[in-house]
Amino acid sequence: MSKRLPVEFIYQFLSLIIAIIIVHSIYVGVIRPTAETILEERSIMLSENPAYIPKRSFYIVVKDFEQEACFVLMLWAISLMIYKARHNMMERHVLQMNLVSTLDETSILPQDTREYSRPIQALDQEYQGLLISRALMTALHRFRSTQNIQDVSNAIQSVCEAEAERLESELSMIRYIAWAIPSIGFLGTVRGIGQALGQAHQAVGGEITIVTQSLGVAFNSTFVALLISILIMFLLHQLQLAQERLTQEVQSYCDEKLVSHLKT
């Protein structure tokens, strides 16, 4: 696990850089030029026909800097959740392996623990650091040293609870991103309303186009940020549910495949 933390930090940093590059390239190459073209066409249509009602455009809604920042954070959060989900799938893959070969009538004595620990020790180094491997090795070592089944059960529960707390704490960055996205949207709202108030004298004179554009910035930024936040929170809750189920399944696996067969 100590070797995985620097790798995860590098992954977080690189995924943020890649998200910034991808989103900014799309904005510079597609979204903002298209939005400017649509605004120019609207201006021409309104000058020719004051009764013209422009249609709502996706490019206009997402063209501002606040929306760009929200999309960057969205891609970053999704990439972090993909990393966590991949690790969860790896845990489940090892959980499907027959690490402890026991039949219903099998009894495991303290002197047998070395034999049962060999299949786990034969796994790849990456797999040995997973929860199921650590829980089984801890249980076998505890049974060999204490020869107490209750101590083995408590050791498995402690390992699973510690893993659950660690997984919960590692989601703090994703939770921060989920909080930051609507906050950026509200910043766009404040900026748009501030611009509209600063141009109020033009509205009094009959020129309301600039004022409405500023109000559009205010409402569009919040609209996009809230939609993205809903998506991120849904994915986050699904990831958290998968992690909680994993720790419960590992504990059940250890109880069924190992603890129930221990004999002193």
C-alpha positions as CSV (number, residue, x, y, z in Angstrom):
1,M,0.0,0.0,0.0
2,S,2.9,2.4,0.7
3,K,4.1,1.9,-2.9
4,R,0.6,2.6,-4.3
5,L,0.2,6.0,-2.7
6,P,2.9,7.8,-4.8
7,V,1.5,6.2,-8.0
8,E,-2.0,7.4,-7.1
9,F,-0.7,10.9,-6.5
10,I,1.1,10.9,-9.9
11,Y,-2.1,9.6,-11.5
12,Q,-4.1,12.4,-9.8
13,F,-1.7,15.1,-11.0
14,L,-1.5,13.8,-14.6
15,S,-5.2,13.3,-14.9
16,L,-5.8,16.9,-13.9
17,I,-3.3,18.1,-16.5
18,I,-4.9,16.0,-19.2
19,A,-8.4,17.2,-18.2
20,I,-7.3,20.8,-18.5
21,I,-5.7,20.2,-21.9
22,I,-8.7,18.3,-23.3
23,V,-11.3,20.7,-22.1
24,H,-9.4,23.9,-23.0
25,S,-8.7,22.6,-26.5
26,I,-12.4,21.9,-27.1
27,Y,-13.3,25.3,-25.8
28,V,-10.7,27.1,-27.9
29,G,-11.3,25.1,-31.0
30,V,-15.0,24.5,-31.0
31,I,-17.2,26.0,-28.3
32,R,-16.1,29.6,-28.1
33,P,-15.8,30.2,-31.9
34,T,-19.2,28.6,-32.4
35,A,-20.7,30.7,-29.6
36,E,-19.3,33.9,-31.0
37,T,-20.8,33.0,-34.4
38,I,-24.2,32.3,-33.0
39,L,-24.1,35.6,-31.0
40,E,-23.2,37.5,-34.1
41,E,-26.1,35.9,-36.1
42,R,-28.4,36.7,-33.2
43,S,-27.3,40.3,-33.2
44,I,-28.0,40.6,-37.0
45,M,-31.4,38.9,-36.7
46,L,-32.4,41.2,-33.8
47,S,-31.4,44.3,-35.7
48,E,-33.4,43.2,-38.7
49,N,-36.4,41.9,-36.7
50,P,-36.9,43.3,-33.1
51,A,-39.5,40.6,-32.5
52,Y,-37.1,37.8,-33.2
53,I,-36.8,35.3,-30.3
54,P,-33.5,33.5,-30.3
55,K,-33.4,29.8,-29.5
56,R,-31.4,28.4,-26.6
57,S,-28.0,27.2,-27.7
58,F,-25.7,24.7,-25.9
59,Y,-22.6,26.6,-27.0
60,I,-23.9,29.8,-25.5
61,V,-24.8,28.0,-22.2
62,V,-21.3,26.5,-21.7
63,K,-19.1,29.2,-23.3
64,D,-17.9,31.0,-20.1
65,F,-14.8,30.3,-18.0
66,E,-16.8,29.0,-15.0
67,Q,-18.4,26.3,-17.1
68,E,-15.0,25.4,-18.5
69,A,-13.6,25.0,-15.0
70,C,-16.6,22.9,-14.0
71,F,-16.0,20.5,-17.0
72,V,-12.3,20.2,-16.1
73,L,-13.2,19.3,-12.5
74,M,-15.8,16.8,-13.8
75,L,-13.3,15.0,-16.0
76,W,-10.8,15.0,-13.1
77,A,-13.3,13.6,-10.6
78,I,-14.4,10.9,-13.1
79,S,-10.8,9.9,-13.7
80,L,-10.2,9.6,-9.9
81,M,-13.3,7.4,-9.6
82,I,-12.2,5.2,-12.5
83,Y,-9.0,4.6,-10.6
84,K,-10.8,3.7,-7.5
85,A,-13.3,1.5,-9.4
86,R,-10.4,-0.3,-11.1
87,H,-8.9,-1.1,-7.8
88,N,-12.3,-2.3,-6.5
89,M,-12.6,-4.6,-9.6
90,M,-9.1,-6.0,-8.9
91,E,-10.2,-6.8,-5.3
92,R,-13.2,-8.6,-6.6
93,H,-11.1,-10.6,-9.1
94,V,-8.9,-11.9,-6.3
95,L,-12.0,-12.6,-4.2
96,Q,-13.2,-15.0,-6.9
97,M,-9.9,-17.0,-6.6
98,N,-9.8,-20.1,-4.5
99,L,-7.3,-18.8,-2.1
100,V,-8.4,-21.1,0.7
101,S,-9.2,-24.6,-0.5
102,T,-11.6,-26.1,2.1
103,L,-14.4,-28.6,2.0
104,D,-17.3,-28.7,4.4
105,E,-15.6,-31.4,6.6
106,T,-12.2,-29.7,6.4
107,S,-10.6,-28.7,9.7
108,I,-7.7,-26.2,9.9
109,L,-5.3,-26.7,12.8
110,P,-2.7,-24.1,14.0
111,Q,0.1,-26.2,12.5
112,D,-1.7,-26.2,9.1
113,T,-1.6,-22.4,8.7
114,R,1.7,-22.3,6.9
115,E,0.4,-24.6,4.2
116,Y,-2.8,-22.5,3.7
117,S,-0.8,-19.3,3.5
118,R,1.4,-20.5,0.6
119,P,-1.2,-19.9,-2.1
120,I,-1.6,-16.3,-0.9
121,Q,2.2,-15.8,-0.7
122,A,2.4,-17.1,-4.3
123,L,0.3,-14.2,-5.6
124,D,1.8,-11.3,-7.5
125,Q,3.1,-8.5,-5.3
126,E,0.2,-6.3,-6.4
127,Y,-2.3,-8.8,-5.3
128,Q,-0.7,-9.5,-2.0
129,G,-1.4,-5.9,-0.9
130,L,-5.2,-6.2,-1.5
131,L,-7.7,-6.5,1.3
132,I,-8.6,-10.2,0.9
133,S,-4.9,-11.2,0.9
134,R,-4.1,-9.1,3.9
135,A,-7.2,-10.3,5.8
136,L,-6.4,-14.0,5.2
137,M,-2.7,-13.6,6.1
138,T,-3.5,-11.7,9.2
139,A,-6.1,-14.4,10.2
140,L,-3.6,-17.3,9.6
141,H,-0.8,-15.6,11.5
142,R,-3.1,-14.8,14.4
143,F,-4.4,-18.3,14.6
144,R,-0.9,-19.8,14.5
145,S,0.3,-17.5,17.3
146,T,-2.7,-17.4,19.6
147,Q,-4.7,-20.6,18.7
148,N,-7.8,-18.6,19.6
149,I,-10.6,-18.5,17.0
150,Q,-12.3,-15.4,18.5
151,D,-9.0,-13.5,18.2
152,V,-8.9,-14.6,14.5
153,S,-12.4,-13.3,13.9
154,N,-11.6,-10.0,15.7
155,A,-8.4,-9.6,13.6
156,I,-10.4,-10.0,10.4
157,Q,-12.9,-7.5,11.5
158,S,-10.2,-5.0,12.5
159,V,-8.5,-5.3,9.1
160,C,-11.8,-4.8,7.2
161,E,-12.8,-1.9,9.4
162,A,-9.4,-0.2,8.9
163,E,-9.7,-0.7,5.1
164,A,-13.2,0.7,5.1
165,E,-12.0,3.8,7.0
166,R,-9.0,4.2,4.6
167,L,-11.3,3.9,1.5
168,E,-13.6,6.5,3.0
169,S,-10.8,8.9,3.7
170,E,-9.4,8.6,0.2
171,L,-12.7,9.8,-1.2
172,S,-12.2,13.2,0.4
173,M,-10.6,14.7,-2.8
174,I,-13.6,13.6,-4.9
175,R,-16.0,15.1,-2.3
176,Y,-14.1,18.3,-2.4
177,I,-14.4,18.4,-6.2
178,A,-18.1,17.7,-5.9
179,W,-18.4,20.7,-3.5
180,A,-16.1,23.0,-5.6
181,I,-18.2,22.5,-8.8
182,P,-21.4,24.3,-7.6
183,S,-19.2,26.8,-5.8
184,I,-17.6,27.8,-9.1
185,G,-21.1,28.0,-10.6
186,F,-22.1,30.4,-7.9
187,L,-19.0,32.5,-8.6
188,G,-20.2,32.8,-12.2
189,T,-23.6,33.9,-10.9
190,V,-22.0,36.6,-8.8
191,R,-19.8,37.7,-11.7
192,G,-22.7,37.9,-14.1
193,I,-25.0,39.8,-11.8
194,G,-22.1,42.2,-11.0
195,Q,-21.6,42.9,-14.7
196,A,-25.3,43.3,-15.2
197,L,-25.5,45.9,-12.3
198,G,-22.5,47.7,-13.7
199,Q,-24.3,48.0,-17.0
200,A,-27.6,49.0,-15.6
201,H,-27.3,52.6,-17.0
202,Q,-27.3,51.1,-20.5
203,A,-30.5,49.3,-19.8
204,V,-32.1,52.5,-18.7
205,G,-31.1,54.0,-22.0
206,G,-32.8,51.2,-23.9
207,E,-29.8,49.0,-24.7
208,I,-30.5,45.7,-22.8
209,T,-28.5,43.3,-25.0
210,I,-25.3,43.5,-22.9
211,V,-27.3,43.3,-19.6
212,T,-29.1,40.2,-20.8
213,Q,-25.8,38.6,-21.8
214,S,-24.4,39.2,-18.3
215,L,-27.5,37.8,-16.7
216,G,-27.1,34.8,-19.1
217,V,-23.6,34.3,-17.6
218,A,-25.1,34.3,-14.1
219,F,-27.8,31.7,-14.7
220,N,-25.9,29.5,-17.2
221,S,-22.9,29.0,-14.9
222,T,-25.1,27.8,-12.0
223,F,-27.2,25.7,-14.3
224,V,-24.2,23.8,-15.7
225,A,-22.5,23.5,-12.4
226,L,-25.6,22.0,-10.7
227,L,-26.1,19.5,-13.5
228,I,-22.4,18.3,-13.3
229,S,-22.6,18.2,-9.5
230,I,-25.6,15.9,-9.7
231,L,-23.8,13.5,-12.0
232,I,-20.6,13.5,-9.8
233,M,-22.5,12.9,-6.6
234,F,-24.4,10.0,-8.2
235,L,-21.2,8.3,-9.4
236,L,-19.5,9.0,-6.0
237,H,-22.4,7.3,-4.1
238,Q,-22.2,4.3,-6.5
239,L,-18.4,4.0,-5.9
240,Q,-18.9,4.3,-2.1
241,L,-21.5,1.6,-2.2
242,A,-19.2,-0.7,-4.1
243,Q,-16.4,-0.2,-1.6
244,E,-18.7,-0.8,1.4
245,R,-20.0,-4.0,-0.2
246,L,-16.4,-5.1,-0.9
247,T,-15.3,-4.9,2.7
248,Q,-18.5,-6.8,3.8
249,E,-17.9,-9.5,1.2
250,V,-14.3,-9.9,2.2
251,Q,-15.3,-10.4,5.9
252,S,-18.0,-12.9,4.9
253,Y,-15.5,-14.7,2.7
254,C,-13.0,-15.0,5.5
255,D,-15.7,-16.2,8.0
256,E,-17.1,-18.8,5.5
257,K,-13.8,-20.1,4.0
258,L,-11.5,-19.9,7.0
259,V,-12.9,-19.1,10.4
260,S,-15.7,-21.7,10.2
261,H,-13.0,-24.4,9.6
262,L,-10.6,-23.5,12.3
263,K,-10.1,-26.1,15.1
264,T,-8.0,-25.8,18.2
